[in-house]
Structures are given as C-alpha cells and as structure tokens.
Amino acid sequence: MLESDFKKIISNIKEEILNAQIKTMQQVNRDLIMLYFRLGKID
C-alpha cells in the first residue's frame, strides 16, 4: 500500500466519523427541541 493510499483511507475514515457526529448532533437537537415543545404545552 502506498503512503498516498493510506492517507486517502485515513482521510475517508475521518470524514465518515465527522459526518456521523454531525448527524448525531442534529438528531439530538431535534429531539431536544421536541422535548422543550412538549414541556411548553404541559398545563
């Protein structure tokens, strides 16, 4: 395996991890917004 191939693989792995982290943060934010919305509707 060439060094450039290895760097490309590592870069792809980093990108996949970052994408997963972003999706997770977005989902958590959606869930929190819905929680706060439901809490606001409680009498």
N, C-alpha and C positions, 0 to 999 in steps of 0.2 A: 504494500500500500504506500502510495506516495504521500509526502507531507501535505501537499495541497489537497489531496483527497481527504486526509484526516482532518484538516482544518475545515473543510466543507461539511463533513459529517458533524463535527462539534458545533459548527455554526447552525446547522439544521436542528440539532438537539436543543440548543439554546432558544431558538425561535419557537420550537414546539412547546417548551416549558413556559416561555413568556406568554404565548397565546393561551395556554391552559390557565395560567394565572389571571390573565385579563378576563377570560370568560367566567372564571370563578368569582372574581370581584364584581363583575356586572350582575351575576345571578344573586350574590349576597346583597348587593344594593337594591335590586328589585324586591327581594324578599323583605328587607328592612322597610322599604317604602310601603309595601303592602301591610306589614305589621303595624306601622305607625298610622296608616289609614284606618285599619280596623280598630285600633285603640282609640282613635279620634271619634269613631262612631258609637263607642260604648256609652250608654246613658248613665 
